[in-house]
């Protein structure tokens, strides 16, 4: 994968009609995929090297971003999802890589503003079920 513009990484949420819509003008974004390990090392492990159980453990994804809401509708959608504690389908599109889709919950939503600037926000989501990957 060659270098890509960071602005091309998109965060989309499912609106009330079930359609995926880009929700914000994110200036910074991060997608982190993690997997816990299950250690099965025992007294007879070769050279006492750690052994891991393949395919076990908990996998999860977290998404974070900061930026501006692109319009009043996306601001309202994010607020509604957060205040309802809703778990909804989201999609993170990584250019020239693919799209990660699945259920996420907003775990943090921060608003801030500078005296001589616009209101900005930070958002963090955690996966809440199985995710799928679709190459672009």
C-alpha positions in Angstrom: 0.0 0.0 0.0 1.5 3.4 -1.0 1.1 6.5 1.1 -2.5 7.8 1.3 -4.1 11.0 2.4 -5.2 10.8 6.0 -8.3 12.8 5.1 -9.5 9.9 3.0 -10.1 7.7 6.0 -13.9 7.9 6.5 -16.1 7.2 9.5 -19.7 6.3 8.6 -22.7 5.6 10.9 -26.0 4.0 10.2 -28.8 6.6 10.4 -32.4 5.9 11.3 -33.2 4.7 7.8 -30.4 2.1 7.9 -28.2 4.0 5.4 -24.5 4.5 6.1 -23.7 8.2 6.1 -20.4 10.0 6.7 -20.9 11.7 10.0 -18.2 14.2 10.5 -15.4 16.2 9.1 -12.7 14.4 11.0 -9.3 16.0 11.0 -7.6 13.2 12.9 -8.6 9.6 13.0 -7.4 6.3 14.3 -8.5 2.7 13.9 -6.8 0.1 16.2 -7.3 -3.6 15.9 -6.4 -5.6 19.0 -6.4 -9.3 20.0 -5.8 -10.7 23.5 -3.6 -13.8 23.8 -4.2 -17.0 25.7 -1.0 -18.2 27.3 -0.8 -22.0 27.4 2.9 -22.3 28.4 3.6 -25.2 30.7 6.5 -26.9 32.4 7.4 -28.9 29.3 7.2 -26.0 26.8 10.2 -26.2 24.5 13.0 -24.1 26.0 10.5 -22.6 28.4 9.3 -20.3 25.5 5.8 -18.9 25.8 3.2 -20.8 23.9 -0.1 -19.2 22.7 -3.4 -20.9 21.9 -4.2 -20.1 18.3 -7.5 -18.6 17.5 -8.3 -17.9 21.2 -8.7 -14.6 23.0 -10.8 -11.6 22.5 -10.5 -9.5 19.4 -11.7 -5.9 19.4 -11.4 -2.7 17.5 -11.4 0.9 18.6 -11.9 4.0 16.5 -11.1 7.5 17.6 -11.3 10.8 15.8 -11.4 14.6 16.3 -12.8 17.2 14.1 -15.9 19.2 13.1 -19.4 18.0 12.5 -20.2 18.4 8.8 -23.8 19.6 9.4 -26.6 19.8 11.9 -27.9 16.3 10.9 -24.7 14.5 11.6 -24.3 16.3 14.9 -27.8 15.3 15.9 -27.2 11.7 14.8 -24.1 11.3 16.9 -25.8 12.9 19.9 -28.8 10.6 19.5 -26.6 7.5 19.2 -24.5 8.5 22.3 -27.4 9.5 24.6 -29.3 6.4 23.7 -26.3 4.2 24.4 -27.1 2.6 21.1 -25.0 -0.1 19.4 -25.3 0.5 15.7 -23.6 -0.6 12.5 -20.6 1.6 11.6 -18.1 1.5 8.8 -14.5 2.7 8.7 -13.1 3.1 5.2 -9.3 3.0 4.9 -8.3 4.1 1.4 -6.6 1.4 -0.8 -7.0 -1.1 2.0 -10.7 -1.8 2.6 -13.6 -1.2 4.9 -14.1 -2.5 8.4 -17.8 -2.9 9.2 -19.8 -3.9 12.3 -21.4 -2.9 15.5 -19.8 -0.2 17.6 -20.8 1.9 20.6 -19.7 5.4 21.2 -17.8 5.3 24.5 -16.6 8.9 24.6 -17.9 12.2 23.1 -16.1 15.4 24.0 -16.9 18.9 22.8 -14.5 21.8 23.0 -14.1 25.3 21.6 -11.5 28.1 21.5 -12.4 31.7 22.1 -11.6 32.6 18.5 -12.4 29.3 16.8 -15.0 26.8 15.9 -16.5 24.1 18.2 -14.7 20.8 17.7 -15.3 17.3 19.1 -13.5 14.1 19.9 -15.2 10.8 19.5 -14.2 7.2 20.5 -16.0 4.0 19.6 -15.5 0.4 20.7 -16.5 -2.7 18.8 -19.6 -4.5 20.1 -19.7 -7.6 18.0 -18.2 -9.4 15.0 -16.5 -7.2 12.4 -16.1 -7.8 8.7 -13.4 -6.7 6.3 -14.2 -5.9 2.7 -11.2 -5.1 0.4 -11.6 -2.0 -1.8 
